[in-house]
Amino acid sequence: MQKWTKPDQPPIRIALILFDRFSNLCMANCIEPLRAANTQTLRESFIWTIYTPDSAPAQSSSGIDVMAHATLAQLKQVDYLFVLASYDHDRHDTSDTRRILRAAASKAETVVGLDAGPWLLASAGFLDNRRATVHWDLLDTFSERFLDIRAEREHVLQDGPFVTCAGAMSALEMTLGLIDHHLGTAARLDVEALFMHDTPSFEPNTEHRPVSDPIIRRALQMMRENIEKPLNLTELSKRLSCQPRTLDRRFRSRLGAPPGTVYRHMRLSSARKLLESSTLSISEIALRCGYDSPAAMARAIRQNYGISPSILRKQATHSAR
């Protein structure tokens, strides 16, 4: 069962090793959702450090240089090790790379191969007798090269402490899943909305997708379209042609919270966006987000975010400078 929210925990530590000619889109699809999750939770839920094999800047396939934050010799214990390689993966497949990856992986709880990164993990012996995927352009060659690996045409696969992703969009889905796992479904939906604008996320195994249920997807869409004048559970269920009890049960099972909790969260998220990105008065924002009064909205924001609307707005203004 999904968890709507999860208790605060120490920051999740991520080390990202970049190999020359890596996909900048793949890197962004990992880092930007994590940055957004930190913004949404008002704390450092995730901390990431970028490394390169030789500590020199790594150049993306589009010619963008990315500086390493530290040397691999400084790598300490982390929760996740991300390995990102794209083009020229065969040139990077050397004994030195295998040595580097083995040393780095020994300090990580989970190792993630991104794009062509699974090829380097396979060459280092991590994926033997496991299920794995890789960028689909490489999949046939990958399966012929590594006979002890069950290569599959999937977007994201996890087998034990190893996760493999097929490309940039797979990296985004993997990262959203990571946010869901550590912070809860509410945080995932907030971040997903920022990047995907109501487009349902894809996962090869739709059974585990938070919004795979068509009734829930339609309900969420109706909620988004009725922020200013919220629908009650009876009216929402009527529009969806289902019983209120059925809708409540599906929300609790798939999202980890009843419809009312999800709806209030969406209204609060809308209020927060308006506070942080507009000059509308607090009274106007309360009206647009379905609150009877500014005081009612202020109480809800304090309860959810721990600060007042005015402080939330000031913090956003300060961080934008």
PyMOL commands that set and color helices and strands:
alter all, ss='L'
color gray80, all
select helices_A, chain A and resi 24-41+72-74+89-92+95-105+117-123+136-145+168-183+185-196+206-208+214-225+233-240+244-254+259-277+282-288+294-305+309-320
alter helices_A, ss='H'
color red, helices_A
select strands_A, chain A and resi 12-18+46-51+58-59+65-66+78-85+108-115+131-132+150-151+156-159+162-165
alter strands_A, ss='S'
color yellow, strands_A
deselect
rebuild
show_as cartoon
